[in-house]
C-alpha cells in the first residue's frame, strides 16, 4: 500500500476519483486493481483522469475489465477542456493529424509490432507497400519527437515502441486505411525469415547474441504464430514452430512452447512436410524435459516415422537420439543405448559433427547411469573436444557438468568443483536455465561430500527453485535426493525421511527411477534414517512425505512453510 501511494500515477487516479466520488478510498482490497488500471493506460495523465471519471458509476474491477479496449472507455473529459482533450482518442488524433502523410503511413504500419521493433523490421514492413516513398527512419524520428513513438537503446541496438493506448489508435487507423492485411503479411514474413536465420545460429559461437535478439522479439514471434494459427496459415505456423522450439527449450519456455507447437500441429492435419516433422520432434523434446514421457514417446515416434517417410537421415538420427534419452529416463538403459548407437552411426554417415558430439554426450550419460565411469569419461572427453571445435558454449557448459559429475563419482571433488563452477559461469552467461539448475545441483552435491552442509543447502535450494520454475520433475527429484542425503549427514533425520518419502512418490508418479549407479547411495541414506528413528517415527515421516503435493514438498525444502504440513 505504501509503495502504491507513492506512485504518481496511482496518486493522480485517486485524486481524480475522489473529485467525482468523494467517498472513494484506496484500500488493500482495491489497491492492486487500481495499480493495474494505471499500468493498462500506460500512466498517461489524461488517460488516468478519464479512467478515474468512471469511478462515478463503475468499480475499479469493472474499469479494469473494460480497459481491454481502452479508447472506447476513456471518454467524458471535463467540458472546460479544449475539444481535443475531452477524450483520449481525440487527443491522439489531434497529434496524429499534425504529421505529414508519410509519417502517418509509418505510424499506422508499425502498429503491427508487439513489444517493440528494430529499424530494419520497421523498414521491412513499411517498404512492402507499393507507395515506395516511405523513409522509416526519418518518419520514426518525427514520431518520437511528437511522443507517439518512443525510442530505446537495447544493448547498442536502436529500438522503437508504442504505448499500448496509442498503439490501439494506430491499429484502428491501419484498419481504416485498408492496410491491415498487407502489413500483417509483411510482419509475419519478416519474423519467419528472422526465425529461420536464428535457428542454426543457436548451435554456433554467436549463439548468445542470437538468443538476445530472440528474447527482444519474443512478443513479436508469439504474435506471428498466434496470427498464423488463427488465420489458418498452416505452412507459416509449422515453419515458425519448427524454428523456434530450440529457443523455447534453451530459455526454459517449455510449457509455452508445447502449447504453441501443439496448436500448429493440430491445425496441420495430415500435412507431410519437414516442417511438420521438426515441429513434432521439437514438441517431443519439450515434453521429455518436462518428464511427460507418454507424450514424448508419441510425438517422437510420429516425428521419426515422418522423417523416415521423407528420407531425412538427419531428422531420423536426432529423433533416435531423443527417443534414447526418454528410454533411459524411464529406466530402459540397454534400449536407450541401442537407439543411441543407431543414431551415432547415422550422424557419422551424414557427417553431422554437432550431432556426433550430442550423441556421444548422451551415450556417456547412459554409461554413467550403468556405473561405467571410465567409458562415460572417455565419451564425454570426445564430445567436449568436438563442441569446443564448434564453439558451442552452451554445450561446452553441459559437457563440463558431465565431466564434473564424473570427477565427483571418482572422488576428485576439487576437480569436480572447478569444472562445475566453470559450467555455471557459462550457463549464466548464456542464460540457459537448465544448465544453471544442473550446475548448482551438482555443486551442492560436491559441497555435501566435502562436509560443507550450509553451502550445500543453499546451492541445492537455488537449484530446486529453477527446476521447479521449469517444471522438470526429474531434476526436482534429484534435488530432493541430494537434499535428503545432506540432511541425513548433518543429523536432520526426520526432515530427511519426510523428503525421501516425497521423492519416492514423485519418482513413482513421474516414472523417473533412480539410475542404477546411484541406488546404493539412496539405500544407504534410507538405512541410516531407519537406524536413527524408531520404526513408527520413520513410517509416519515417510508417509507424511508421500502425501505431500509437489508444491508442498518444494516449499518444505525451500523453507517457505513450517515442517508440519
N, C-alpha and C positions, 0 to 999 in steps of 0.2 A: 504493500500500500504506500509506504513512504517513498519508494522509488518511483511509483507511478505518479504520485502527487507532485514530484519534482520535474516531471516531463512537461515541457512547454505545450505539446500537442494535447495531452490529457487536461492540463490546466485550462487551455482555451476552450476545449469541448465543454468542460464542467461549467465554466463561466457563462457560455452562451446557452447552455441547457437551463441553468438557473434563471436566466433572463426571461425564458418563456414558461418555466415551470419552477417556481421558487423553492418548492419542497424537494427538488431533486438533490440527491447526495451521492457521492462516490462511496460505495460500501465494499466490503470484502466479497459480497455476492456478485456485484456487477462490475468490479474493477477490471477483471480480465477481459470481459466483453467490451467495455469502453476502450481499453487499450487496443483490442483487435480492430475496433471501428477506426481508430486513429491510424492504424497501420494500413487498413484497406483503402483509405482515402489519401495515402501517401503523405500524411501530415500537412497537406496543403491547407493554409489558413482559411481560405474561402470555402473549401470543401468541408472542413471541420465545422464551420459556422452553419453551413446549410444542413449538415447531418444533425447537428445539435438542435436545430429548429424542430426537427421531427420528434423530439422528446415530448413535445406538447401532446401528441396523440399515440406515440409508439414507445415501447420499452427498448432499452439498448439491444436486447436479444433480437427483436424484430428488425430494428435498423440494420444490425449486422447481417441478418439473413437476406434482407432486400438489397444490400450493397453489392450483391453478386453482379447486378447491373447498376453501376454507380450513377451514371449520368441521368438515368430516369428518376432516381430518388432525390438527387441533390438539386432541388429547385426551391423557389419560395424565399429568396433573399429579401432583405429589408427594402421597402418601397422607396426610401430616400436615397438608395444607392443608384449610381448610373445604370442604365439598362443593361449594359454589357456585364455587370457584376451581379445581376439578380439570380442567375443560375450559373452553375459551373460550366455547363455546355456553352452558354453564351460567352463566357469569359474566354474559354479555349478557342471558340470560333472567332472571336474578335482578334485574338493573337494570330491565329491561322490566316485570317484574311489579310494581314499586313505583309505576308510574304509574296514573293514573285511566283509565277506558275511553276517554274522548275523546282523550287524549294518545296512547294506544295506537293508535287508529284513524289519527291523523295520522302517527305513526311508520311504520306499515305502508304507508300510501298514498304518502308522499313517497319511498319507496324506489325508485319507478319512475324518478326523476330520476338522470341520469348527469352527474357533474362539477359539481354544484351547481345551485341553483334560487333564484328570487326568491320573495318572499312572495305576489305575485299568482299566480304559477304554482302554488304550493302550495295556495292558497285555491281556485283554479280546479279542480284535481284533487280535492281533499278535498270541495269543495262539490258535486260532481257526484252524490254518493251521496244516497239518499233520506232518510238519518237527519237531515240538516238541523241538527244541533246542534254542528257542528264549527267551532270557532274556531281557525283555523290559527295565528294569531299567539300567542295565549295558550299553546297546546299546544307550539309550537316553542320558546317561551321556557323552558317547563318541561324540554323535552328537551335544550336547550342546557345548562341548569343540571345535568342528570343525565348529561352527557357522552355522550349517544347521538347528538346532532347538534351540529355546530359552526357558528358564525356568523362571517362576514367582511364587511368594508366594502369593496365594489368600486366605487371612484370615487364614493362618496356613496350608492350603492345597497346596501341590506342584502340579503345573500345567505346561503344556508344550504347545508350539505352533510353527507354521512356518510362516515366512513372505510369503505373497501370491505369490510372484515371485518364491520363492524356492518351495512352495507347487505345483505350476503348473508343475515344472520339476519332482517332486516326483510322481504326478499323472500320468504323461506320462510314467515314469519308471514302475509304478504299472500296467498300461495297457500293456506295452511291455512284462512284466513278466507273463501276463495272470492271474493276481491275483485280478483284479478289482471286478469281480462278488462276489467272496467269501469274500473279505474284506468288501464290502458294505453290504452284508448279515449279517456278524458278527456285523458290526457297527450298523445296524438297530435293530438287536435283542437286543444288549446291551442297547440302548436307549429306546426301548419299555419296557424292564424289569425295567429300571430306572423310567420311567413314571408311570408304574403300582405300584411300591413301593411308589412313591411320592404322588399319588392322595389321599389315605386315611390319609396320614400324614398331609395334609393341613387342617384337622379338629382337630388335636391333639396338645398337648402342644409344640412339637418341630417344629411347622409349620414354624416359622421364618427361621430356619436352612434349611428346605427343600425348601422354597421359594428362598433362596440364591443360593442353588445348582441348582435349575431350571433356575434361572437367568444366572448363569455361563454357562450353557449348552444350552441356548435358541437357539443359532445359529445352534448347532448340531441337536436339536429337529426339527427346521424348515427344515433343510436339509433332515432329515429322512422322514418327512411327504411329502416333495416335491418328493423325490426319490420314495417313495411307490406309490404315486398317478401317477407319470409319467410312472412307470413300471407296473401299473395295479394290484398292490398287495392290493386288497380291504380290506382283513382282517386286515393287518398291519395298513393301513391308518385309518380305522374305530376305531380300538382299541386305536391307539395313540391319535386320536382326542377326543375320549370319556374320556381319562385320562387327557388330557391337558386343557380342556375347563375351569376348575375351576382356574387353574393357570393364564390363559389369563384374566379371569374375575377379579381376585384379583389384578393383576398387571396393569389393565386398557388397555390391548391389545384387546379391544373389536372388533374393525373393522378388525384387522388382524385375530383374532380368527374366526370370522364369515366367512372370505374368505376361510381359510384352511378347516373348517368343511364343508362348502357348497361344496367345491371341492370333499371332500371324500364322502359326501352323494350322489352327482351326479354320482360318479363312482360306487357306491354300487348297483345301480339298484333296484331290488326288494328284496335284501337281508333281511332276517328276523332274526335278532340277537339282543342280549342285547347291544352289542357294537353300533349297528346302532340306537337303541332306545335311548341310552345315548348320542350319537352324536347329534341326533335330539333335545333332551332335552337341551343339552348344548348350541346349537345354538339358541334355543328359548329363553333361559335366556339372552344370549348376545344381541339378538335382542330387548328384552324387556328393558334392561338397556339403550339401545340407543333410546328408545321410538318408535321403529318400530313395532307398535302393530299388524298390519295385518300379518307381517311375524312371529312375536312371536306367535300369535294365531295359525297360520297354523302349525308351527314347533312343538309347544307343544301339539296340538291336535293329530298330527301324532305320536308323541312320546307316548302320553297316550294310543292311540289305539294299538300300538305295544307292550307296556308294558302289557296291558290287554290280548292281544293275547298270550303273553309269560307267563302269570300268575305271573308277577313280582310285588308283592304288594308294595315293597319299591319304585320301579320306578313309580308306579301309584300314590303313596302318594306324591312324590316330584313333579310330573307333575301337580297334582291337586293344590298344593300349589302355583306353579309358575303361573298357569292359574288364580288363585285368585288374585295374585299381578297385573297381566295385567288388569283384570276386574276392580279392584279398581282404578288403574291409569287412566282408561278411564271413571271413574265416576260411575260404577256399584258397589256400596258399598255392597248392600244386596246380590247380586250374588256372589261377591268375598268372603263374609263371609260364605256363604253356602259351597262353594268349600273348604274353609279352615277348616270348621268343619268336612267335609268328610275326608280331608287329616289328620287331627289330630286323628280321630278315627282309621284310618289305621296305623298311626305311633304308636299309643298305642297298637294296636293289635299285631304288629310285634316287639314291644319293642325297637324301634329305639329312644334312648334318645336324640341324636343330632337332629334328625328330629322333635321330640316333641318340643324341645327348639326353633327350627327355626319357626315352625308354630305358637307357642304361641307368638313369637315376632311379626310376621306379622299380627296375629289377633289383637294384641294390637294397631298396626299402624292403622288397619281398624276401631277400636273403637274410636281412637283419631280423625280420619278423620270425624267420625259422631258426634263428640263433647262429647263423653262419656269418660272424662279424668280419672274418678275413675276406670272404667273397664280396660282402657288402662294401667294405672299404675300397677294394680294387675297382669295383664297378663305379663307385662314386668318384674316385680319383679320375677315372677315364671321362666321366660325364663332366666334371668340373673343368677339365682341360678343354673340352670342346666348347663349353659355354663361355670360357674366358676368351677363346679364339673368336667366338661370335660376338663378344662384347655385350652379352645379355646379363645386365646387372641383376635383374630380378631373379633369374635362375642361378646366377652365381651365389646370391644370398641363400636360395633354397638348398644349394649343394653344401654351402658352409654349415647350414643347420644339420644336414645329414652326416657330414663328417664330424661335426661336434657331438652328435649322438653316438657315433661310432667310437670316438675318443672317450666319451663318458663310460660307455659299456666296457671298454678295455681298462678303465681305471685311471686314464690320464686326464684328470679333472682340470689341471691347469691349461692344457692344450684345448680341451673342450670349451672352457670358458672363453678363451681367446677367439676361437672360431665362431662361437655363438654371439659374442659381443660384436664382432665384425659383421656378422649376418644381420643383427638387429639394426646396426647403423645403416646398412644398405637398404634394408626394408623400410626404415623410416624415411630415408631419402626418396625412395620410390613411392611411398605412400601405400604400400601393399599391406593391408590389414592382416591377412592370413600369415604372412611372413613375420610380422611383428608379434602376433599371438604365439606362433611356434617358437620363435627365438626366446621370448620371455618364459614360456613354459619350460624349456629345457635349461635355461639359465637358472630357473628356480629349482629344477631337479638337481643341477650341479651344486648349487648353494646348499641344498638339503644334505647331499652326500658329504659336503665339507663341514657339516655341523653348523652352518650359518643360518639358523632357523628363522630369525627375524627377517633377514634378507630374502630367504626362500618364500616365506609367506607373502611378502609384498610383491614379489615377481609373479608368483602364481595367481594372486588376486588380480593383478593387472592383465595377465594373460587371459584369465577366465572372463573378465569383463569384455574383452574383444571377441572371444569365441562366442559369448552369449549374444553380443550385438550381431554377429554374423549368422547365428543360428546353426553353428557347427557342433552337432551333438557328440561326434567322436572326439573332437577337441575338448569339449566340456568334460566328457567322461575321463579323458586322460588327465585333465587338470584336477578333477576330483580324486583320482587315484594318487597323484603326486602329493596333493594337499593332505589326504588321509595318512599317507605314509609319513609325511612330515609331522603330523600330529602324533602319530604313534611314537616317533623317535623323540619327541620333546615331552612325552608323557600325557598329552591330552587325549586319552584313550576313548573316553565316552564320545567326544566330538568326532574322533576318527571313525568309530564304529557306526555312528549315525550316517556319516558321509559315505562310508563304504556301502551301507545299505541303499542309500540314494543312488549311488553309482551303479550298483548291481541292477536296480530297477531300470535305470536309464539305458544301460547296455542291452538289457533284455528287450526293452521297448524299441530301441533304435536298431537292433540287430548289428551291434558293433562289439564283438567279443574281444577280450584281451588277447593281444598277439601271443603265441606260444612262448616266445622268448622271454616274456615278462610275467608269465603266470606264476612262476616260483616266487618272485618278489611280492606279488599280491598275496599269495598264500602265506608267506612269512608274516606279513602285516596282520592278516586275519588271525593267524595263530597267536601272535603277540597280544592282540586285543583280547582274545579269549582267555589268555593266561592272566591278564591284568584285571579282568572283570569277573564277577560271579556269573554263572550261566544265565540266570534270569535277567541280570543287567544287560548282558551282551544281547540277548534276544530282544529285549524291549528297545534298545537303541537301534539295532539293525532294523526292526520292524518300523520304528518311527521314521527312519530314513527312507524305507521303501515306499511309504505312503505320501512322502513329500511330492508336491508338484515340482516341475523343473525350476520354475521361478522361485519357489520357496528354498530349494536346495542351493541355488545360486546366491540368493540373499543370505542364506545360512553361512556360506563361505565368505562372502564379501562383508559380513558383519552389519548388514542393514536391518536385521531384526534379531531378537533375542534367540538364544539357543532352544528355548522351549517353543516349538512351532505348533 
